[in-house]
Amino acid sequence: MTETRPYVDWDLMNNFMIDVFVKYGVPEEDARICADVLLESDRRGIESHGCNRFKPIYLDRIKNGTLLPKTEVEIVKETPTTVVIDAHDGMGMVASYKMMEMLIEKAKVYGMAGGTIYNSTHYGIAGYWTTMAEKAGMIGISGTNARPSVAPTFGVEPMMGTNPLTFTMPTDEEFPFNFDCATCIVQNGKIEFYERQGKPTPEGCVVNRQGETMTESGKILKDMRQGNAALLPLGGIGEDTAGYKGYGFTTIVEILSSALAGGPNTRDLGGVDENGNPKMYKLGHFFFVINPEFFMGLDTFKASSGDILRKLRNSEKSPKADRIYTAGEKEYEAWLDRKDKGVPVGESIQRELIELRDELGLTQYRFPFE
C-alpha cells in the first residue's frame, strides 16, 4: 500500500520529543531514552506504540498525575544474577533501561541473569529491551502486565493486560529473530490506531458483556474504558480455535510480572480508584538475559538460528502467498523503507504535535506538513 501520510525527519522528531518531555519535567538524559524507545516502534513499523502514544500514554499521564516525570530507580534486592527494582511510579522506560544494562553485565560474567520491576508504568515496546540483549550478543526475554483489558477464556470481564511475551535472538543475518507481540489478538494501541484511521477493528478480537464480538473501533474504546468490553486472548473465543492457549500465555506473563516482584495484578492495575479517580498504575515487568557464549558459543548460535530461519523462509509456500516471513523480518524491511524518509504522521498526530509546540513555546520547530 502506498504511503500517503507526510514524513517527519527522524532527528527532527527525536529532538522535538526530547524537548517536550523536558518541558514536562523529565530529565534530559531520561527524555533521550524515552524518545528513542518510542521512535524505535515507528522505525519497526509498530505504530501502535510510537508517536501515536507520545501524548495520550505519557504526556497526558504526567499531566494527570498518574506518571511521575522524574524516575527514582531503587535497587531493592540484588544478587550476582538477579535484580529487583522499584520504579516509584516513574518512567517505565527509564527503569527498564537501567535494568537491561545491569542484566547484560551480569550475564557477561555468569551466563544468565534475570530481573523484575514493580511500581512502574508503560515501558514501550518489549522488543526494545530484548534487542538491547541481542545487540550485546545475547538472548533477551521480557514481558509486562498492563491495565486489565483481556478476558479469560469463557469470560467477558477484562481481567489481564495485553501482556506481551517477547524474545529476541542473535542470528548471522542482517536482522535478529525478534518475536514481539501481545498475548491477545489485538492490543489497545492497535484499536486506537484503527480509530484514528477511521477503520473498524477486525471481527473476533473484542467481546462485549453479552459475549458478542465488536468491530466499531470508537465504541470499543469507549466500552473498554467503562469495563463493558474486553479483548480476546490469542485463539479467540472459547476452545474451538485454542483460545485457552493465548489465555495461558497471558496468565504466565501476569504471574511473572507481578509475583516475582510481589507487585499488584489484574484488577488492581486499572489506573483508577474505587471512586473512578485516576491513580498510579503500579505495573510490573520481567527480563531475562541468556549468554550463548556459556553454551556452544555465540558464532555457533548465530549460524544455527540463521540456518533455521532460512529453512523456514525457503520452505514451500502457499500458492496464495508471495513469501514466508520470520519474526523480525517485516520490522527490518520497515526500517529499510523509512530510514531515509522519516516518521509517517497522520492528521490527528499532526494536530497534537502543533498544539504541543505552540503550547510549550517551542517555536524553533516547524514541521513539513504545515
C-alpha positions as CSV (number, residue, x, y, z in Angstrom):
1,M,0.0,0.0,0.0
2,T,1.4,3.4,-1.0
3,E,2.1,5.7,2.0
4,T,0.1,8.9,1.7
5,R,1.0,10.5,5.1
6,P,3.7,13.1,5.2
7,Y,7.1,12.1,6.7
8,V,8.9,13.9,9.5
9,D,12.7,13.6,9.7
10,W,13.9,11.3,12.4
11,D,16.2,13.8,14.0
12,L,13.5,16.5,14.0
13,M,11.0,14.2,15.7
14,N,13.6,12.9,18.1
15,N,14.7,16.4,19.2
16,F,11.1,17.6,19.4
17,M,10.0,14.8,21.6
18,I,13.1,15.2,23.9
19,D,12.3,18.9,24.3
20,V,8.6,18.2,25.0
21,F,9.5,15.6,27.6
22,V,11.9,18.1,29.3
23,K,9.2,20.7,29.3
24,Y,7.0,18.2,31.1
25,G,9.7,17.7,33.8
26,V,11.5,14.7,32.5
27,P,15.3,15.0,33.0
28,E,17.1,15.3,29.6
29,E,19.0,12.1,29.9
30,D,15.8,10.2,30.7
31,A,14.0,12.1,27.9
32,R,16.5,10.8,25.4
33,I,15.8,7.2,26.4
34,C,12.1,7.7,26.3
35,A,12.1,9.4,22.8
36,D,14.4,6.6,21.4
37,V,12.1,3.9,22.7
38,L,9.0,5.5,21.1
39,L,10.7,6.2,17.8
40,E,12.1,2.6,17.7
41,S,8.4,1.5,17.4
42,D,8.0,3.7,14.4
43,R,11.3,2.5,12.9
44,R,9.9,-1.0,13.1
45,G,6.5,-0.1,11.7
46,I,4.9,-0.8,15.1
47,E,2.8,2.4,15.0
48,S,0.6,1.4,17.9
49,H,3.4,2.1,20.3
50,G,5.2,5.0,18.6
51,C,4.3,8.7,18.1
52,N,0.7,7.7,18.4
53,R,1.2,7.1,22.1
54,F,3.5,10.1,22.8
55,K,0.8,12.4,24.1
56,P,-2.0,10.1,25.4
57,I,0.1,7.5,27.2
58,Y,3.0,9.6,28.5
59,L,2.3,13.3,28.5
60,D,-1.3,13.2,29.5
61,R,-0.5,10.8,32.3
62,I,2.3,13.1,33.6
63,K,-0.3,15.9,33.5
64,N,-3.0,14.0,35.4
65,G,-0.5,12.7,38.0
66,T,-0.5,9.0,37.2
67,L,3.1,9.1,35.9
68,L,6.0,10.9,37.6
69,P,8.4,12.6,35.2
70,K,11.4,12.1,37.4
71,T,12.2,8.4,37.9
72,E,13.7,7.2,41.2
73,V,15.3,3.8,40.3
74,E,15.7,2.0,43.5
75,I,17.5,-1.4,43.6
76,V,15.7,-3.2,46.4
77,K,17.3,-6.6,46.0
78,E,20.4,-7.8,44.1
79,T,22.4,-11.0,43.7
80,P,25.1,-11.8,41.2
81,T,22.5,-13.0,38.7
82,T,19.2,-11.2,39.8
83,V,17.9,-7.7,40.3
84,V,14.6,-6.3,41.7
85,I,13.9,-2.6,41.0
86,D,11.2,-0.3,42.4
87,A,10.5,2.3,39.8
88,H,8.5,4.5,42.2
89,D,5.8,5.3,39.6
90,G,8.3,7.0,37.3
91,M,9.0,6.3,33.6
92,G,9.0,2.6,33.0
93,M,11.3,3.1,30.0
94,V,14.0,4.7,32.2
95,A,13.8,1.9,34.9
96,S,13.9,-0.8,32.2
97,Y,17.0,0.7,30.5
98,K,18.8,0.6,33.8
99,M,17.6,-2.9,34.4
100,M,18.9,-4.2,31.0
101,E,22.3,-2.5,31.4
102,M,22.7,-4.4,34.7
103,L,21.5,-7.7,33.5
104,I,23.7,-7.7,30.4
105,E,26.8,-7.0,32.6
106,K,25.8,-9.9,34.9
107,A,25.2,-12.3,32.0
108,K,28.7,-11.5,30.7
109,V,30.1,-12.9,33.9
110,Y,27.6,-15.6,34.9
111,G,25.9,-16.6,31.7
112,M,22.3,-15.8,32.7
113,A,20.6,-13.0,34.6
114,G,17.0,-12.0,35.4
115,G,15.2,-9.1,36.9
116,T,11.8,-7.7,37.8
117,I,10.5,-4.1,38.1
118,Y,7.5,-3.1,40.2
119,N,5.6,0.2,40.8
120,S,6.3,1.0,37.2
121,T,4.4,2.4,34.2
122,H,4.2,1.7,30.4
123,Y,7.6,0.6,29.2
124,G,7.1,0.9,25.4
125,I,7.7,-2.0,23.1
126,A,9.0,-5.0,24.9
127,G,11.2,-5.7,21.9
128,Y,13.4,-2.6,22.7
129,W,14.6,-4.3,25.9
130,T,15.2,-7.7,24.3
131,T,17.0,-6.1,21.4
132,M,19.4,-4.5,23.9
133,A,20.5,-8.0,24.9
134,E,20.7,-9.1,21.2
135,K,23.0,-6.2,20.4
136,A,25.3,-7.4,23.2
137,G,25.3,-10.9,21.6
138,M,22.8,-12.4,23.9
139,I,19.2,-13.7,24.0
140,G,16.7,-11.3,25.5
141,I,13.3,-12.2,27.0
142,S,10.8,-9.8,28.5
143,G,7.2,-9.3,29.3
144,T,4.9,-6.8,31.2
145,N,1.5,-6.7,32.7
146,A,-0.8,-3.8,31.9
147,R,-4.2,-2.4,32.8
148,P,-6.9,-5.1,32.6
149,S,-8.4,-5.3,29.2
150,V,-8.3,-9.1,28.3
151,A,-11.0,-11.6,29.3
152,P,-10.1,-15.1,30.3
153,T,-11.4,-17.9,28.1
154,F,-15.2,-18.2,28.5
155,G,-15.2,-14.9,30.3
156,V,-16.3,-11.4,29.3
157,E,-14.8,-9.3,32.1
158,P,-11.4,-7.5,31.4
159,M,-9.0,-9.1,33.9
160,M,-5.5,-9.1,32.5
161,G,-3.4,-6.8,30.3
162,T,-2.3,-7.3,26.7
163,N,0.8,-8.8,28.3
164,P,3.4,-9.2,25.6
165,L,5.8,-12.2,25.8
166,T,8.9,-11.2,23.8
167,F,12.1,-12.9,22.6
168,T,15.0,-11.5,20.6
169,M,17.8,-13.8,19.4
170,P,21.0,-13.1,17.5
171,T,21.4,-14.6,14.0
172,D,24.1,-14.4,11.3
173,E,21.7,-12.3,9.1
174,E,21.3,-8.6,8.9
175,F,18.4,-8.7,11.4
176,P,17.8,-10.8,14.5
177,F,14.9,-13.1,15.3
178,N,12.5,-10.7,17.1
179,F,9.2,-12.1,18.3
180,D,7.4,-9.1,19.9
181,C,3.7,-9.3,20.3
182,A,0.8,-9.2,22.8
183,T,-0.7,-12.5,24.0
184,C,-4.1,-11.2,22.9
185,I,-5.3,-11.0,19.3
186,V,-5.1,-7.2,19.1
187,Q,-3.9,-4.7,21.6
188,N,-5.3,-1.3,22.9
189,G,-2.8,0.7,20.9
190,K,-3.8,-1.0,17.6
191,I,-7.5,-0.2,18.2
192,E,-6.6,3.4,19.0
193,F,-4.7,3.4,15.7
194,Y,-7.7,1.9,13.9
195,E,-9.9,4.6,15.4
196,R,-7.6,7.4,14.4
197,Q,-7.6,6.0,10.8
198,G,-11.4,5.6,10.8
199,K,-11.2,1.9,10.4
200,P,-13.1,-1.0,12.1
201,T,-11.4,-3.5,14.3
202,P,-11.4,-7.0,12.7
203,E,-14.2,-9.2,13.9
204,G,-13.4,-11.7,16.6
205,C,-10.9,-9.6,18.6
206,V,-13.2,-8.0,21.1
207,V,-16.1,-9.3,23.2
208,N,-18.9,-7.4,25.0
209,R,-20.7,-8.3,28.2
210,Q,-23.2,-10.4,26.2
211,G,-20.4,-12.5,24.7
212,E,-20.7,-11.0,21.3
213,T,-17.8,-9.7,19.2
214,M,-17.5,-6.0,18.4
215,T,-15.9,-4.2,15.4
216,E,-16.6,-0.4,15.8
217,S,-13.3,0.9,17.0
218,G,-14.6,4.1,18.6
219,K,-17.3,2.3,20.5
220,I,-14.8,-0.5,21.5
221,L,-12.5,2.1,23.1
222,K,-15.4,3.8,24.9
223,D,-16.9,0.5,26.2
224,M,-13.5,-0.8,27.3
225,R,-12.9,2.4,29.4
226,Q,-16.2,1.6,31.1
227,G,-15.3,-2.1,31.6
228,N,-18.1,-3.2,29.2
229,A,-15.9,-4.8,26.6
230,A,-12.7,-6.9,26.7
231,L,-10.0,-8.0,24.3
232,L,-9.8,-11.7,23.5
233,P,-6.6,-13.8,24.0
234,L,-4.8,-15.4,21.1
235,G,-7.0,-18.0,19.6
236,G,-10.2,-16.1,20.2
237,I,-13.5,-17.1,21.9
238,G,-13.7,-20.4,23.6
239,E,-11.7,-23.5,22.9
240,D,-12.5,-24.4,19.3
241,T,-9.7,-22.2,18.0
242,A,-7.5,-22.7,21.0
243,G,-8.2,-19.5,22.8
244,Y,-7.2,-21.3,26.0
245,K,-3.6,-21.3,24.7
246,G,-3.5,-17.5,24.5
247,Y,-5.2,-17.3,27.8
248,G,-2.5,-19.4,29.3
249,F,0.3,-17.3,27.9
250,T,-1.4,-14.1,29.1
251,T,-1.6,-15.6,32.6
252,I,2.1,-16.6,32.5
253,V,3.1,-13.0,31.8
254,E,0.8,-11.8,34.5
255,I,2.3,-14.1,37.1
256,L,5.9,-13.4,36.2
257,S,5.3,-9.6,36.0
258,S,3.7,-9.4,39.4
259,A,4.6,-12.4,41.6
260,L,8.4,-12.3,41.2
261,A,8.5,-8.8,42.5
262,G,5.4,-9.0,44.8
263,G,3.6,-6.3,42.9
264,P,-0.2,-5.9,42.2
265,N,-2.0,-7.7,39.5
266,T,-5.2,-8.0,37.4
267,R,-8.0,-5.6,38.5
268,D,-5.6,-3.6,40.8
269,L,-3.7,-2.3,37.7
270,G,-6.7,-0.4,36.3
271,G,-5.3,3.1,36.9
272,V,-8.5,4.3,38.7
273,D,-9.6,4.1,42.3
274,E,-13.0,2.9,43.7
275,N,-14.4,6.4,43.0
276,G,-13.2,6.4,39.4
277,N,-10.4,8.9,40.0
278,P,-7.0,8.4,38.3
279,K,-4.4,6.6,40.4
280,M,-0.9,5.2,39.8
281,Y,-0.8,2.1,37.5
282,K,1.8,0.1,39.5
283,L,2.8,-2.1,36.6
284,G,5.4,-4.9,36.7
285,H,7.9,-6.1,34.1
286,F,10.3,-9.1,33.9
287,F,13.5,-9.5,32.0
288,F,15.9,-12.4,31.3
289,V,19.2,-12.4,29.5
290,I,21.0,-15.6,28.3
291,N,24.6,-15.5,27.1
292,P,25.2,-18.1,24.3
293,E,28.9,-18.0,25.0
294,F,28.3,-20.1,28.1
295,F,26.7,-22.8,25.9
296,M,28.3,-23.6,22.5
297,G,29.3,-20.1,21.7
298,L,27.8,-17.0,20.0
299,D,29.0,-17.9,16.5
300,T,27.5,-21.3,16.7
301,F,24.2,-19.9,18.0
302,K,24.0,-17.3,15.3
303,A,24.8,-19.7,12.5
304,S,22.3,-22.3,13.7
305,S,19.5,-19.7,14.3
306,G,20.1,-18.2,10.9
307,D,20.0,-21.6,9.3
308,I,16.7,-22.4,10.9
309,L,15.1,-19.1,9.8
310,R,16.4,-19.5,6.2
311,K,15.0,-23.0,6.0
312,L,11.6,-21.7,7.2
313,R,11.6,-18.9,4.7
314,N,12.7,-21.1,1.8
315,S,10.1,-23.9,2.5
316,E,7.2,-24.4,0.1
317,K,4.8,-21.5,0.4
318,S,1.1,-21.4,-0.3
319,P,0.2,-20.6,-3.9
320,K,-1.8,-17.7,-2.5
321,A,1.2,-16.1,-0.7
322,D,4.1,-14.1,-2.0
323,R,6.6,-15.2,0.5
324,I,7.2,-16.7,4.0
325,Y,8.5,-14.4,6.7
326,T,10.3,-15.0,10.0
327,A,9.8,-12.8,13.1
328,G,11.7,-9.5,12.8
329,E,11.9,-9.6,9.1
330,K,9.0,-7.3,8.4
331,E,10.2,-4.8,11.0
332,Y,13.7,-4.8,9.4
333,E,12.1,-4.1,6.0
334,A,10.0,-1.3,7.5
335,W,13.3,0.3,8.8
336,L,14.9,0.0,5.4
337,D,11.9,1.7,3.8
338,R,11.7,4.5,6.4
339,K,15.3,5.2,7.5
340,D,15.8,7.9,4.8
341,K,12.3,9.1,4.8
342,G,11.3,9.7,8.4
343,V,8.3,9.0,10.5
344,P,4.9,8.9,8.7
345,V,2.5,11.1,10.6
346,G,-1.3,11.1,10.3
347,E,-3.6,14.1,10.6
348,S,-4.5,13.6,14.3
349,I,-0.8,13.3,15.3
350,Q,0.0,16.3,13.2
351,R,-2.6,18.3,15.2
352,E,-1.1,17.0,18.5
353,L,2.4,18.0,17.5
354,I,1.4,21.5,16.5
355,E,-0.6,22.0,19.7
356,L,2.3,20.8,21.9
357,R,4.7,23.1,20.1
358,D,2.5,26.1,20.4
359,E,1.5,25.4,24.0
360,L,5.1,24.9,25.1
361,G,6.6,27.7,23.1
362,L,9.0,25.5,21.1
363,T,9.0,28.0,18.2
364,Q,12.2,26.6,16.8
365,Y,10.3,23.7,15.3
366,R,8.5,23.7,12.0
367,F,7.0,20.5,10.6
368,P,7.0,19.6,6.9
369,F,3.2,19.1,6.9
370,E,2.5,22.7,7.8
